[in-house]
């Protein structure tokens, strides 16, 4: 433990040898853990030499925000020498009336930290999905601004790619597509995790291709 309520995942058995990390607030719902199983079943091989399949770790905290993730990013992630990193963070920042600029700044700092350790580290930045939970309301303009900044972070960088969850999970009216979410219209359901896995597969293939160039 490091401070009240902050768990250091580095001490958890099995985390050190897991080559890919999914970072962000825990998006539980009915499909928790489903994304990892889908990607493992697909046996993504190419993200690093000698990887027999795809394994992942998820150093996540319920209700996490970008500042907290940035605080533990070095020890919980980079010190474990991941082969790739997937980041989805910022929804809780905005639901707590935080600004898109502050969340984007924290994400930018984490990207900089990762590239300082390994300039060729594959990084996937996920846009913030749509939501419609009145208990976690987000201003559409703030979500749009944060997603725009997330997309900008990938520009001109072969090893940093965006996974556009918002575009894939939003309907024509700007609301979350019900089939991908649980009843609260905030957390992903089983179909939502399946969709996320479907989106990530070509992203990893793109990153692998960039590494080979």
Secondary structure, 3 states (H helix, E strand, C coil): CCCCCCCCHHHCCCCCCCCEEEEEECCCHHHCCHHHHHHHHHCCCCCCCCCCCCCEECCCECCCCHHHHHHHHHHHCHHHCCCEEEEECCHHHHHCCCCHHHHHHHHHHHHHHHHHHCCCCEEEEECCCCCCCHHHCCCHHHHHHHHHHHHHCCCCCCCEEEECHHHHHECCCCCECHHHECCCCCCECHHHHHHHHHHHHHHHHHHHHHHHC
